[in-house]
Amino acid sequence: MLITADFSPAAQYILPLVDGVDFLAHATPILAYIGLALGKDMPQFRKLSWRVFIAAFVTYTATFLSAAAIAQVVLLS
């Protein structure tokens, strides 16, 4: 990311090379693999306490809100 930032002198050379790469095409198989890996451990997840799900929900929510706040600050500046 830093190499392709506006202030980087290498950005003008790197951006044309990676411009055609589709992020979702690479992310979809990875997410499918993660889903399969978690699916095989579902009986172990059922044994966990309900507090784990609350902790995960709070973590994901805080991460999302933090990322949204950072993006808002960056886009406004």
PDB file of N, CA, C and O in Angstrom, chain B, residues numbered from 101:
ATOM      1  N   MET B 101       0.811  -1.185   0.000  1.00  0.00           N
ATOM      2  CA  MET B 101       0.000   0.000   0.000  1.00  0.00           C
ATOM      3  C   MET B 101       0.856   1.251   0.000  1.00  0.00           C
ATOM      4  O   MET B 101       0.540   2.226  -0.682  1.00  0.00           O
ATOM      5  N   LEU B 102       1.927   1.228   0.754  1.00  0.00           N
ATOM      6  CA  LEU B 102       2.782   2.410   0.795  1.00  0.00           C
ATOM      7  C   LEU B 102       3.483   2.643  -0.540  1.00  0.00           C
ATOM      8  O   LEU B 102       3.725   3.786  -0.929  1.00  0.00           O
ATOM      9  N   ILE B 103       3.806   1.565  -1.232  1.00  0.00           N
ATOM     10  CA  ILE B 103       4.482   1.712  -2.524  1.00  0.00           C
ATOM     11  C   ILE B 103       3.560   2.370  -3.551  1.00  0.00           C
ATOM     12  O   ILE B 103       4.027   3.102  -4.423  1.00  0.00           O
ATOM     13  N   THR B 104       2.260   2.114  -3.451  1.00  0.00           N
ATOM     14  CA  THR B 104       1.324   2.676  -4.429  1.00  0.00           C
ATOM     15  C   THR B 104       0.657   3.959  -3.952  1.00  0.00           C
ATOM     16  O   THR B 104      -0.231   4.472  -4.633  1.00  0.00           O
ATOM     17  N   ALA B 105       1.057   4.487  -2.805  1.00  0.00           N
ATOM     18  CA  ALA B 105       0.489   5.744  -2.317  1.00  0.00           C
ATOM     19  C   ALA B 105       0.945   6.904  -3.200  1.00  0.00           C
ATOM     20  O   ALA B 105       1.942   6.799  -3.915  1.00  0.00           O
ATOM     21  N   ASP B 106       0.214   7.995  -3.143  1.00  0.00           N
ATOM     22  CA  ASP B 106       0.500   9.151  -3.996  1.00  0.00           C
ATOM     23  C   ASP B 106       1.888   9.738  -3.775  1.00  0.00           C
ATOM     24  O   ASP B 106       2.503  10.243  -4.715  1.00  0.00           O
ATOM     25  N   PHE B 107       2.385   9.677  -2.553  1.00  0.00           N
ATOM     26  CA  PHE B 107       3.684  10.274  -2.247  1.00  0.00           C
ATOM     27  C   PHE B 107       4.866   9.384  -2.634  1.00  0.00           C
ATOM     28  O   PHE B 107       6.015   9.821  -2.563  1.00  0.00           O
ATOM     29  N   SER B 108       4.599   8.153  -3.038  1.00  0.00           N
ATOM     30  CA  SER B 108       5.678   7.229  -3.384  1.00  0.00           C
ATOM     31  C   SER B 108       6.144   7.464  -4.823  1.00  0.00           C
ATOM     32  O   SER B 108       5.321   7.583  -5.730  1.00  0.00           O
ATOM     33  N   PRO B 109       7.454   7.530  -5.030  1.00  0.00           N
ATOM     34  CA  PRO B 109       7.945   7.704  -6.398  1.00  0.00           C
ATOM     35  C   PRO B 109       7.751   6.455  -7.261  1.00  0.00           C
ATOM     36  O   PRO B 109       7.778   6.538  -8.489  1.00  0.00           O
ATOM     37  N   ALA B 110       7.557   5.309  -6.628  1.00  0.00           N
ATOM     38  CA  ALA B 110       7.365   4.067  -7.379  1.00  0.00           C
ATOM     39  C   ALA B 110       5.923   3.857  -7.809  1.00  0.00           C
ATOM     40  O   ALA B 110       5.643   2.949  -8.591  1.00  0.00           O
ATOM     41  N   ALA B 111       5.010   4.671  -7.321  1.00  0.00           N
ATOM     42  CA  ALA B 111       3.583   4.476  -7.599  1.00  0.00           C
ATOM     43  C   ALA B 111       3.280   4.516  -9.094  1.00  0.00           C
ATOM     44  O   ALA B 111       2.475   3.723  -9.581  1.00  0.00           O
ATOM     45  N   GLN B 112       3.903   5.413  -9.811  1.00  0.00           N
ATOM     46  CA  GLN B 112       3.611   5.532 -11.241  1.00  0.00           C
ATOM     47  C   GLN B 112       4.037   4.297 -12.032  1.00  0.00           C
ATOM     48  O   GLN B 112       3.543   4.066 -13.136  1.00  0.00           O
ATOM     49  N   TYR B 113       4.947   3.507 -11.475  1.00  0.00           N
ATOM     50  CA  TYR B 113       5.395   2.283 -12.147  1.00  0.00           C
ATOM     51  C   TYR B 113       4.612   1.054 -11.689  1.00  0.00           C
ATOM     52  O   TYR B 113       4.372   0.137 -12.475  1.00  0.00           O
ATOM     53  N   ILE B 114       4.216   1.038 -10.419  1.00  0.00           N
ATOM     54  CA  ILE B 114       3.549  -0.134  -9.847  1.00  0.00           C
ATOM     55  C   ILE B 114       2.055  -0.148 -10.171  1.00  0.00           C
ATOM     56  O   ILE B 114       1.508  -1.208 -10.477  1.00  0.00           O
ATOM     57  N   LEU B 115       1.395   0.990 -10.111  1.00  0.00           N
ATOM     58  CA  LEU B 115      -0.054   1.041 -10.326  1.00  0.00           C
ATOM     59  C   LEU B 115      -0.506   0.461 -11.668  1.00  0.00           C
ATOM     60  O   LEU B 115      -1.493  -0.273 -11.691  1.00  0.00           O
ATOM     61  N   PRO B 116       0.155   0.748 -12.771  1.00  0.00           N
ATOM     62  CA  PRO B 116      -0.280   0.125 -14.026  1.00  0.00           C
ATOM     63  C   PRO B 116      -0.141  -1.403 -14.027  1.00  0.00           C
ATOM     64  O   PRO B 116      -0.882  -2.102 -14.717  1.00  0.00           O
ATOM     65  N   LEU B 117       0.812  -1.904 -13.251  1.00  0.00           N
ATOM     66  CA  LEU B 117       1.017  -3.352 -13.209  1.00  0.00           C
ATOM     67  C   LEU B 117      -0.072  -4.071 -12.416  1.00  0.00           C
ATOM     68  O   LEU B 117      -0.448  -5.193 -12.757  1.00  0.00           O
ATOM     69  N   VAL B 118      -0.576  -3.437 -11.368  1.00  0.00           N
ATOM     70  CA  VAL B 118      -1.568  -4.090 -10.505  1.00  0.00           C
ATOM     71  C   VAL B 118      -2.985  -3.579 -10.736  1.00  0.00           C
ATOM     72  O   VAL B 118      -3.916  -4.007 -10.053  1.00  0.00           O
ATOM     73  N   ASP B 119      -3.156  -2.687 -11.672  1.00  0.00           N
ATOM     74  CA  ASP B 119      -4.467  -2.097 -11.919  1.00  0.00           C
ATOM     75  C   ASP B 119      -5.494  -3.140 -12.351  1.00  0.00           C
ATOM     76  O   ASP B 119      -6.670  -3.012 -12.010  1.00  0.00           O
ATOM     77  N   GLY B 120      -5.091  -4.145 -13.074  1.00  0.00           N
ATOM     78  CA  GLY B 120      -6.028  -5.146 -13.578  1.00  0.00           C
ATOM     79  C   GLY B 120      -6.316  -6.278 -12.610  1.00  0.00           C
ATOM     80  O   GLY B 120      -7.124  -7.152 -12.925  1.00  0.00           O
ATOM     81  N   VAL B 121      -5.689  -6.294 -11.452  1.00  0.00           N
ATOM     82  CA  VAL B 121      -5.901  -7.368 -10.484  1.00  0.00           C
ATOM     83  C   VAL B 121      -7.206  -7.123  -9.745  1.00  0.00           C
ATOM     84  O   VAL B 121      -7.411  -6.059  -9.160  1.00  0.00           O
ATOM     85  N   ASP B 122      -8.090  -8.119  -9.776  1.00  0.00           N
ATOM     86  CA  ASP B 122      -9.376  -8.016  -9.111  1.00  0.00           C
ATOM     87  C   ASP B 122      -9.266  -8.600  -7.704  1.00  0.00           C
ATOM     88  O   ASP B 122      -9.012  -9.793  -7.541  1.00  0.00           O
ATOM     89  N   PHE B 123      -9.457  -7.758  -6.690  1.00  0.00           N
ATOM     90  CA  PHE B 123      -9.317  -8.195  -5.305  1.00  0.00           C
ATOM     91  C   PHE B 123     -10.336  -9.269  -4.949  1.00  0.00           C
ATOM     92  O   PHE B 123      -9.988 -10.255  -4.299  1.00  0.00           O
ATOM     93  N   LEU B 124     -11.589  -9.096  -5.362  1.00  0.00           N
ATOM     94  CA  LEU B 124     -12.629 -10.058  -4.997  1.00  0.00           C
ATOM     95  C   LEU B 124     -12.388 -11.432  -5.610  1.00  0.00           C
ATOM     96  O   LEU B 124     -12.778 -12.447  -5.032  1.00  0.00           O
ATOM     97  N   ALA B 125     -11.752 -11.471  -6.766  1.00  0.00           N
ATOM     98  CA  ALA B 125     -11.448 -12.760  -7.381  1.00  0.00           C
ATOM     99  C   ALA B 125     -10.466 -13.558  -6.532  1.00  0.00           C
ATOM    100  O   ALA B 125     -10.491 -14.789  -6.546  1.00  0.00           O
ATOM    101  N   HIS B 126      -9.619 -12.878  -5.807  1.00  0.00           N
ATOM    102  CA  HIS B 126      -8.671 -13.567  -4.934  1.00  0.00           C
ATOM    103  C   HIS B 126      -9.237 -13.794  -3.540  1.00  0.00           C
ATOM    104  O   HIS B 126      -8.873 -14.768  -2.882  1.00  0.00           O
ATOM    105  N   ALA B 127     -10.108 -12.927  -3.084  1.00  0.00           N
ATOM    106  CA  ALA B 127     -10.645 -13.030  -1.727  1.00  0.00           C
ATOM    107  C   ALA B 127     -11.713 -14.111  -1.607  1.00  0.00           C
ATOM    108  O   ALA B 127     -11.829 -14.736  -0.553  1.00  0.00           O
ATOM    109  N   THR B 128     -12.496 -14.348  -2.655  1.00  0.00           N
ATOM    110  CA  THR B 128     -13.595 -15.298  -2.576  1.00  0.00           C
ATOM    111  C   THR B 128     -13.131 -16.722  -2.268  1.00  0.00           C
ATOM    112  O   THR B 128     -13.698 -17.344  -1.370  1.00  0.00           O
ATOM    113  N   PRO B 129     -12.131 -17.271  -2.963  1.00  0.00           N
ATOM    114  CA  PRO B 129     -11.689 -18.631  -2.602  1.00  0.00           C
ATOM    115  C   PRO B 129     -11.105 -18.711  -1.192  1.00  0.00           C
ATOM    116  O   PRO B 129     -11.259 -19.723  -0.509  1.00  0.00           O
ATOM    117  N   ILE B 130     -10.445 -17.656  -0.766  1.00  0.00           N
ATOM    118  CA  ILE B 130      -9.880 -17.656   0.585  1.00  0.00           C
ATOM    119  C   ILE B 130     -10.997 -17.695   1.623  1.00  0.00           C
ATOM    120  O   ILE B 130     -10.916 -18.441   2.599  1.00  0.00           O
ATOM    121  N   LEU B 131     -12.037 -16.895   1.412  1.00  0.00           N
ATOM    122  CA  LEU B 131     -13.163 -16.895   2.339  1.00  0.00           C
ATOM    123  C   LEU B 131     -13.911 -18.225   2.318  1.00  0.00           C
ATOM    124  O   LEU B 131     -14.393 -18.680   3.355  1.00  0.00           O
ATOM    125  N   ALA B 132     -14.011 -18.846   1.153  1.00  0.00           N
ATOM    126  CA  ALA B 132     -14.649 -20.163   1.071  1.00  0.00           C
ATOM    127  C   ALA B 132     -13.844 -21.204   1.840  1.00  0.00           C
ATOM    128  O   ALA B 132     -14.420 -22.045   2.530  1.00  0.00           O
ATOM    129  N   TYR B 133     -12.543 -21.155   1.728  1.00  0.00           N
ATOM    130  CA  TYR B 133     -11.698 -22.088   2.474  1.00  0.00           C
ATOM    131  C   TYR B 133     -11.837 -21.882   3.979  1.00  0.00           C
ATOM    132  O   TYR B 133     -11.886 -22.850   4.737  1.00  0.00           O
ATOM    133  N   ILE B 134     -11.899 -20.640   4.406  1.00  0.00           N
ATOM    134  CA  ILE B 134     -12.080 -20.355   5.833  1.00  0.00           C
ATOM    135  C   ILE B 134     -13.418 -20.910   6.312  1.00  0.00           C
ATOM    136  O   ILE B 134     -13.497 -21.481   7.400  1.00  0.00           O
ATOM    137  N   GLY B 135     -14.460 -20.750   5.516  1.00  0.00           N
ATOM    138  CA  GLY B 135     -15.767 -21.296   5.877  1.00  0.00           C
ATOM    139  C   GLY B 135     -15.737 -22.802   6.008  1.00  0.00           C
ATOM    140  O   GLY B 135     -16.329 -23.359   6.933  1.00  0.00           O
ATOM    141  N   LEU B 136     -15.054 -23.468   5.095  1.00  0.00           N
ATOM    142  CA  LEU B 136     -14.945 -24.930   5.186  1.00  0.00           C
ATOM    143  C   LEU B 136     -14.122 -25.354   6.396  1.00  0.00           C
ATOM    144  O   LEU B 136     -14.448 -26.338   7.060  1.00  0.00           O
ATOM    145  N   ALA B 137     -13.063 -24.615   6.679  1.00  0.00           N
ATOM    146  CA  ALA B 137     -12.223 -24.952   7.824  1.00  0.00           C
ATOM    147  C   ALA B 137     -12.995 -24.781   9.133  1.00  0.00           C
ATOM    148  O   ALA B 137     -12.849 -25.588  10.051  1.00  0.00           O
ATOM    149  N   LEU B 138     -13.810 -23.743   9.218  1.00  0.00           N
ATOM    150  CA  LEU B 138     -14.607 -23.546  10.428  1.00  0.00           C
ATOM    151  C   LEU B 138     -15.753 -24.545  10.521  1.00  0.00           C
ATOM    152  O   LEU B 138     -16.135 -24.955  11.617  1.00  0.00           O
ATOM    153  N   GLY B 139     -16.296 -24.934   9.383  1.00  0.00           N
ATOM    154  CA  GLY B 139     -17.418 -25.878   9.375  1.00  0.00           C
ATOM    155  C   GLY B 139     -17.057 -27.229   9.950  1.00  0.00           C
ATOM    156  O   GLY B 139     -17.890 -27.874  10.586  1.00  0.00           O
ATOM    157  N   LYS B 140     -15.834 -27.666   9.739  1.00  0.00           N
ATOM    158  CA  LYS B 140     -15.442 -28.977  10.262  1.00  0.00           C
ATOM    159  C   LYS B 140     -15.250 -28.964  11.773  1.00  0.00           C
ATOM    160  O   LYS B 140     -15.258 -30.016  12.411  1.00  0.00           O
ATOM    161  N   ASP B 141     -15.078 -27.775  12.345  1.00  0.00           N
ATOM    162  CA  ASP B 141     -14.897 -27.642  13.790  1.00  0.00           C
ATOM    163  C   ASP B 141     -16.166 -27.179  14.498  1.00  0.00           C
ATOM    164  O   ASP B 141     -16.106 -26.744  15.648  1.00  0.00           O
ATOM    165  N   MET B 142     -17.300 -27.266  13.834  1.00  0.00           N
ATOM    166  CA  MET B 142     -18.541 -26.764  14.415  1.00  0.00           C
ATOM    167  C   MET B 142     -18.908 -27.441  15.736  1.00  0.00           C
ATOM    168  O   MET B 142     -19.379 -26.751  16.640  1.00  0.00           O
ATOM    169  N   PRO B 143     -18.719 -28.749  15.899  1.00  0.00           N
ATOM    170  CA  PRO B 143     -19.032 -29.344  17.211  1.00  0.00           C
ATOM    171  C   PRO B 143     -18.212 -28.737  18.350  1.00  0.00           C
ATOM    172  O   PRO B 143     -18.712 -28.608  19.467  1.00  0.00           O
ATOM    173  N   GLN B 144     -16.974 -28.367  18.083  1.00  0.00           N
ATOM    174  CA  GLN B 144     -16.156 -27.737  19.118  1.00  0.00           C
ATOM    175  C   GLN B 144     -16.670 -26.329  19.426  1.00  0.00           C
ATOM    176  O   GLN B 144     -16.621 -25.891  20.575  1.00  0.00           O
ATOM    177  N   PHE B 145     -17.159 -25.621  18.410  1.00  0.00           N
ATOM    178  CA  PHE B 145     -17.705 -24.288  18.638  1.00  0.00           C
ATOM    179  C   PHE B 145     -18.964 -24.345  19.500  1.00  0.00           C
ATOM    180  O   PHE B 145     -19.222 -23.439  20.292  1.00  0.00           O
ATOM    181  N   ARG B 146     -19.741 -25.407  19.345  1.00  0.00           N
ATOM    182  CA  ARG B 146     -20.956 -25.533  20.147  1.00  0.00           C
ATOM    183  C   ARG B 146     -20.640 -25.728  21.620  1.00  0.00           C
ATOM    184  O   ARG B 146     -21.448 -25.380  22.482  1.00  0.00           O
ATOM    185  N   LYS B 147     -19.480 -26.277  21.912  1.00  0.00           N
ATOM    186  CA  LYS B 147     -19.079 -26.496  23.302  1.00  0.00           C
ATOM    187  C   LYS B 147     -18.596 -25.220  23.984  1.00  0.00           C
ATOM    188  O   LYS B 147     -18.529 -25.163  25.212  1.00  0.00           O
ATOM    189  N   LEU B 148     -18.261 -24.206  23.206  1.00  0.00           N
ATOM    190  CA  LEU B 148     -17.780 -22.944  23.779  1.00  0.00           C
ATOM    191  C   LEU B 148     -18.915 -22.209  24.478  1.00  0.00           C
ATOM    192  O   LEU B 148     -20.091 -22.398  24.170  1.00  0.00           O
ATOM    193  N   SER B 149     -18.541 -21.403  25.388  1.00  0.00           N
ATOM    194  CA  SER B 149     -19.526 -20.620  26.122  1.00  0.00           C
ATOM    195  C   SER B 149     -20.100 -19.528  25.231  1.00  0.00           C
ATOM    196  O   SER B 149     -19.476 -19.137  24.245  1.00  0.00           O
ATOM    197  N   TRP B 150     -21.290 -19.033  25.576  1.00  0.00           N
ATOM    198  CA  TRP B 150     -21.933 -17.973  24.807  1.00  0.00           C
ATOM    199  C   TRP B 150     -21.157 -16.670  24.904  1.00  0.00           C
ATOM    200  O   TRP B 150     -21.337 -15.782  24.071  1.00  0.00           O
ATOM    201  N   ARG B 151     -20.296 -16.541  25.908  1.00  0.00           N
ATOM    202  CA  ARG B 151     -19.507 -15.319  26.073  1.00  0.00           C
ATOM    203  C   ARG B 151     -18.520 -15.115  24.917  1.00  0.00           C
ATOM    204  O   ARG B 151     -18.159 -13.982  24.598  1.00  0.00           O
ATOM    205  N   VAL B 152     -18.093 -16.199  24.303  1.00  0.00           N
ATOM    206  CA  VAL B 152     -17.175 -16.094  23.171  1.00  0.00           C
ATOM    207  C   VAL B 152     -17.850 -15.358  22.012  1.00  0.00           C
ATOM    208  O   VAL B 152     -17.215 -14.552  21.333  1.00  0.00           O
ATOM    209  N   PHE B 153     -19.117 -15.630  21.792  1.00  0.00           N
ATOM    210  CA  PHE B 153     -19.830 -14.978  20.700  1.00  0.00           C
ATOM    211  C   PHE B 153     -20.035 -13.492  20.986  1.00  0.00           C
ATOM    212  O   PHE B 153     -19.977 -12.672  20.070  1.00  0.00           O
ATOM    213  N   ILE B 154     -20.274 -13.142  22.241  1.00  0.00           N
ATOM    214  CA  ILE B 154     -20.405 -11.734  22.592  1.00  0.00           C
ATOM    215  C   ILE B 154     -19.067 -11.018  22.407  1.00  0.00           C
ATOM    216  O   ILE B 154     -19.022  -9.905  21.885  1.00  0.00           O
ATOM    217  N   ALA B 155     -17.991 -11.654  22.833  1.00  0.00           N
ATOM    218  CA  ALA B 155     -16.666 -11.057  22.662  1.00  0.00           C
ATOM    219  C   ALA B 155     -16.341 -10.882  21.179  1.00  0.00           C
ATOM    220  O   ALA B 155     -15.789  -9.853  20.786  1.00  0.00           O
ATOM    221  N   ALA B 156     -16.674 -11.868  20.357  1.00  0.00           N
ATOM    222  CA  ALA B 156     -16.431 -11.770  18.919  1.00  0.00           C
ATOM    223  C   ALA B 156     -17.269 -10.658  18.303  1.00  0.00           C
ATOM    224  O   ALA B 156     -16.777  -9.902  17.465  1.00  0.00           O
ATOM    225  N   PHE B 157     -18.526 -10.554  18.710  1.00  0.00           N
ATOM    226  CA  PHE B 157     -19.403  -9.504  18.184  1.00  0.00           C
ATOM    227  C   PHE B 157     -18.875  -8.122  18.538  1.00  0.00           C
ATOM    228  O   PHE B 157     -18.853  -7.227  17.693  1.00  0.00           O
ATOM    229  N   VAL B 158     -18.454  -7.946  19.776  1.00  0.00           N
ATOM    230  CA  VAL B 158     -17.915  -6.655  20.198  1.00  0.00           C
ATOM    231  C   VAL B 158     -16.625  -6.337  19.437  1.00  0.00           C
ATOM    232  O   VAL B 158     -16.403  -5.197  19.030  1.00  0.00           O
ATOM    233  N   THR B 159     -15.782  -7.348  19.251  1.00  0.00           N
ATOM    234  CA  THR B 159     -14.528  -7.148  18.526  1.00  0.00           C
ATOM    235  C   THR B 159     -14.785  -6.758  17.077  1.00  0.00           C
ATOM    236  O   THR B 159     -14.181  -5.810  16.574  1.00  0.00           O
ATOM    237  N   TYR B 160     -15.680  -7.482  16.398  1.00  0.00           N
ATOM    238  CA  TYR B 160     -15.967  -7.178  15.000  1.00  0.00           C
ATOM    239  C   TYR B 160     -16.621  -5.801  14.860  1.00  0.00           C
ATOM    240  O   TYR B 160     -16.309  -5.056  13.931  1.00  0.00           O
ATOM    241  N   THR B 161     -17.515  -5.468  15.771  1.00  0.00           N
ATOM    242  CA  THR B 161     -18.179  -4.170  15.715  1.00  0.00           C
ATOM    243  C   THR B 161     -17.175  -3.041  15.937  1.00  0.00           C
ATOM    244  O   THR B 161     -17.187  -2.044  15.216  1.00  0.00           O
ATOM    245  N   ALA B 162     -16.315  -3.197  16.925  1.00  0.00           N
ATOM    246  CA  ALA B 162     -15.316  -2.166  17.200  1.00  0.00           C
ATOM    247  C   ALA B 162     -14.348  -2.016  16.028  1.00  0.00           C
ATOM    248  O   ALA B 162     -13.961  -0.900  15.680  1.00  0.00           O
ATOM    249  N   THR B 163     -13.962  -3.125  15.425  1.00  0.00           N
ATOM    250  CA  THR B 163     -13.066  -3.069  14.274  1.00  0.00           C
ATOM    251  C   THR B 163     -13.726  -2.342  13.103  1.00  0.00           C
ATOM    252  O   THR B 163     -13.101  -1.505  12.451  1.00  0.00           O
ATOM    253  N   PHE B 164     -14.989  -2.667  12.843  1.00  0.00           N
ATOM    254  CA  PHE B 164     -15.703  -2.016  11.749  1.00  0.00           C
ATOM    255  C   PHE B 164     -15.855  -0.529  11.997  1.00  0.00           C
ATOM    256  O   PHE B 164     -15.595   0.280  11.107  1.00  0.00           O
ATOM    257  N   LEU B 165     -16.275  -0.161  13.205  1.00  0.00           N
ATOM    258  CA  LEU B 165     -16.475   1.255  13.504  1.00  0.00           C
ATOM    259  C   LEU B 165     -15.161   2.030  13.472  1.00  0.00           C
ATOM    260  O   LEU B 165     -15.124   3.176  13.025  1.00  0.00           O
ATOM    261  N   SER B 166     -14.087   1.408  13.944  1.00  0.00           N
ATOM    262  CA  SER B 166     -12.779   2.068  13.896  1.00  0.00           C
ATOM    263  C   SER B 166     -12.329   2.280  12.452  1.00  0.00           C
ATOM    264  O   SER B 166     -11.840   3.355  12.103  1.00  0.00           O
ATOM    265  N   ALA B 167     -12.492   1.266  11.621  1.00  0.00           N
ATOM    266  CA  ALA B 167     -12.120   1.391  10.215  1.00  0.00           C
ATOM    267  C   ALA B 167     -12.967   2.447   9.518  1.00  0.00           C
ATOM    268  O   ALA B 167     -12.450   3.204   8.697  1.00  0.00           O
ATOM    269  N   ALA B 168     -14.250   2.510   9.828  1.00  0.00           N
ATOM    270  CA  ALA B 168     -15.121   3.517   9.238  1.00  0.00           C
ATOM    271  C   ALA B 168     -14.722   4.913   9.683  1.00  0.00           C
ATOM    272  O   ALA B 168     -14.741   5.847   8.882  1.00  0.00           O
ATOM    273  N   ALA B 169     -14.364   5.066  10.942  1.00  0.00           N
ATOM    274  CA  ALA B 169     -13.938   6.379  11.449  1.00  0.00           C
ATOM    275  C   ALA B 169     -12.631   6.825  10.795  1.00  0.00           C
ATOM    276  O   ALA B 169     -12.488   7.987  10.413  1.00  0.00           O
ATOM    277  N   ILE B 170     -11.690   5.910  10.671  1.00  0.00           N
ATOM    278  CA  ILE B 170     -10.417   6.239  10.017  1.00  0.00           C
ATOM    279  C   ILE B 170     -10.661   6.605   8.552  1.00  0.00           C
ATOM    280  O   ILE B 170     -10.088   7.573   8.052  1.00  0.00           O
ATOM    281  N   ALA B 171     -11.504   5.840   7.866  1.00  0.00           N
ATOM    282  CA  ALA B 171     -11.796   6.141   6.471  1.00  0.00           C
ATOM    283  C   ALA B 171     -12.470   7.504   6.334  1.00  0.00           C
ATOM    284  O   ALA B 171     -12.182   8.251   5.399  1.00  0.00           O
ATOM    285  N   GLN B 172     -13.362   7.824   7.261  1.00  0.00           N
ATOM    286  CA  GLN B 172     -14.028   9.118   7.208  1.00  0.00           C
ATOM    287  C   GLN B 172     -13.042  10.261   7.393  1.00  0.00           C
ATOM    288  O   GLN B 172     -13.115  11.269   6.689  1.00  0.00           O
ATOM    289  N   VAL B 173     -12.129  10.109   8.330  1.00  0.00           N
ATOM    290  CA  VAL B 173     -11.123  11.146   8.572  1.00  0.00           C
ATOM    291  C   VAL B 173     -10.223  11.304   7.351  1.00  0.00           C
ATOM    292  O   VAL B 173      -9.902  12.422   6.948  1.00  0.00           O
ATOM    293  N   VAL B 174      -9.821  10.184   6.769  1.00  0.00           N
ATOM    294  CA  VAL B 174      -8.919  10.241   5.603  1.00  0.00           C
ATOM    295  C   VAL B 174      -9.634  10.845   4.397  1.00  0.00           C
ATOM    296  O   VAL B 174      -9.045  11.628   3.652  1.00  0.00           O
ATOM    297  N   LEU B 175     -10.892  10.487   4.207  1.00  0.00           N
ATOM    298  CA  LEU B 175     -11.628  11.021   3.051  1.00  0.00           C
ATOM    299  C   LEU B 175     -11.943  12.498   3.196  1.00  0.00           C
ATOM    300  O   LEU B 175     -12.038  13.210   2.197  1.00  0.00           O
ATOM    301  N   LEU B 176     -12.107  12.966   4.420  1.00  0.00           N
ATOM    302  CA  LEU B 176     -12.415  14.382   4.612  1.00  0.00           C
ATOM    303  C   LEU B 176     -11.179  15.270   4.543  1.00  0.00           C
ATOM    304  O   LEU B 176     -11.286  16.478   4.332  1.00  0.00           O
ATOM    305  N   SER B 177     -10.004  14.665   4.723  1.00  0.00           N
ATOM    306  CA  SER B 177      -8.805  15.504   4.703  1.00  0.00           C
ATOM    307  C   SER B 177      -8.203  15.602   3.322  1.00  0.00           C
ATOM    308  O   SER B 177      -7.187  16.273   3.137  1.00  0.00           O
TER     309      SER B 177
END
